[in-house]
């Protein structure tokens, strides 16, 4: 078993349970003056552009979404919709029960931890409020790096911040954004989390071509570590 010095996790669908857009997104559409179907269509087809920060901050990004949806809300409505979207994404985020215990166990064994997430502006804003936050040594957000998985820049940024090589790191993800293939191309060992709840998970650009090791629970990550390396 490789001697991993760090375990890097995806966020949505990995440290969290499956994610679906909740009812609060309907309120965002109402504030902007478009149908929820139109809003979701724009959000879906622009995900990677928005997650790479291409349109600026959260307010500028939502203004771009409005342009794509063909609506022109007031400044006040846009600001209200930005706040509502923050609450909506936060409400759709439910940590796995085992996330905190696994992260704590890793750190207790001397293994460093990190997060690599394709995300829009909301996650960096509310992550500090979550119980996993103090258990993460590094946090790499696509919207801040300007790249999305499977671009090696995200994985290498995490390694650089940890002062480790990719071969020192294990990557764990549900397989969205071809993240597992990307991690392996960057030089990491990758494993897929295939928890039962992920059958209903919202996924973009799934890693269908990856056929490596599969876990059914985050707790199985602990079984992949060399006791000699972390004892």
N, C-alpha and C positions, 0 to 999 in steps of 0.2 A: 504494500500500500504506500503511495507517495506520501512524503512528509509535508503536508500542506501547512504553511504558516499563516494563511488567511483564507477565509471563506467569504465570497462576495455573492450577494443576493440580488435578484430582481425584486421589485416591490409589489406591483399589482399582480395578484394571482399567485404570489410566492410567499411573501411575508403577510399578505392579506388573503382573505377568502375570495371567492370568485366576485368579479365586479360586473354589475349591470347598471345602466343609467336609471336612476330612480325618478320618482314623480316630480322632484324639485326642478328638473330640467324643463318641465312644462311652464313653470313660473318664469324662467329665463326667457323663453320664447314669447310669453305674454308681455314681458317688459320691453322686449325688442320690437314687438309688433309683427311677428311672423308666426307661422304654424310650427308646432313642435317637430313635425315631420321634415319641414324645410330646414330647421335648425340642425337636426340630427344628421341630415344628409350632408350639409356643409361641414359639420364637425367630423364626420366619418371620412370624407374624401380629402380633408385637409389635415388629418391628424399629424402626419410626419412633418409637414411644414410648420404647424403650430408648435409641435414638440421640439423642433430645432430652433425655436425662438425667432423665426424668420420675420415676423411682423411686429416685433418690438415687445413692449410690456403687455400686461394682461388687458389693459384698456384698449391699447392700439390693436391688439390681436382681435378683440371682440368687435371693434369697429370694422376691421377687415371682414370678419364673418358676416356682419350686417350688410356690407356691400355685396358679398356673394349671395346673400339671401334676398337682396333687393329691397331692403328697408333702411330707413334713415331716422333712427330714434334720437331723442334729445340727449345732450351731454349727461343730464341727470339720470335719464333712463339707462344709459350705457353704464354709468357708475353703479347704479343699483343692480344691474344685471351682472356686473363683474363680482360684486359682493355675493349675489345669489349663487353664481356659479361656484365660487369658493366654497360656500356652504354645501352646495349640491355634491361636489366631488368629495368633500370631507364626509358627507353622510353616506356616500356609496363605498367608503373605505372602512372595512372591518378587519382588524388584525386577526391572524390565526391565533388560536389559544396557545399553540406551542411556540409562537414566534419569540416572545420574550424569554421563556425558559431555555430555548435552544441558543439564542444569542448569548444569554448569561452563562450557559454551560461552556460555550466556546471560549469566551473571554476568561472564564475561570480556569480553563485548561491552557491558557497562554496563546490561544489562537486569535488573531486579529479578525475583525469583521468589517464588512463594507456593503454599501448599497450602490447599484448601478441601475438607474431607471430612465426609461423613455417616459417623459411626462411633460405636461404644460405647466404654467406658472403656479398652479394651486399647490402641488405637492411640496415644493421647497418652502412655501409659506406656512403650511400646517404640520409638516413633519416634526418640527421641534415640540409640538404639543403631544406627540404620540409616545407611548411607553417604550418603543424600540429606540427612540432617538439617542438616549445616553449610552446605548449599547452598540453604537455604530462608530467605528474609527474613521471611516471615510464615507462621503456621500457624493456621488457623481450623478448629476441631473442633465439629461439631454438638452433641456431648454437653456441651460447655462453654458454647456460646452459648445452648442451650435451644431451638434451631430446626433444622429440616432443610431441605435443598434441596427445592423451588426457592425457598424463602423468601428475599427480597432481603437480609434481615439478614446472612446469611453473606457474601454477595459485598461488601456495603457495609462490613462489618467489616474485610475484607481491604484494601479501598481506604483506609479510615480509618487503618489501621495503617501503610500505605505512604505516606500523605499524597498520594494520587493520586485522580483521578476515574475512574469506570467506563470512560469512553471511552479512557483511557490503557492499559487492560488487555485482554489476550487471555486467554480461558478455554479450557482444553483438558480434555475429559472423554470417557468412553466412552458417556455418555448415560443412565446410571441416575439415578433420582430426578428425572427431568425437569430435570436440571441445566443443560443447554444452553439450553433455553427460559428457565429462570430467570436464567441469566447475561445473556441478551439483554434480558430485561425489566428487569434491573438497569442496563442501559446498556452492557454489555460486548460485544465481538465474541467469538463462540464458534465453536469447531471441534470436530468429533467425531473421536476416535481409534477406528478400526475395524480394529485389528490382527487378524490371522488367528486367534490363540489365543482371542480373546474370544467365539468361537462357543460356548464352554463356560463362560462367566463367569456367576456368580451375580448376578442383577440384580433389584432391586426398582423398580417404577414406572418402567419404561423410557420414554424420550423418543421415542415413536413418531411424534409429530406434528412433529418437527423435521427439516428437510430442507436444512440448510446444508452448508458445506464439510466434507469428510471426509479424514482422514489415515490412512494405513496403518502409519505408524511414527512414533514420537516425534521422530525426527531431522528429519522434515519440518516440525516447528515452526520450525526455524531458517530455513527458506525463506520464512516468512511475515513476517519482520522487515525493516524498511526499513534497508538498510545505512547510509544517511545518518544515521539516528537513533541507530545503535548503534556507528558506526565511531569 
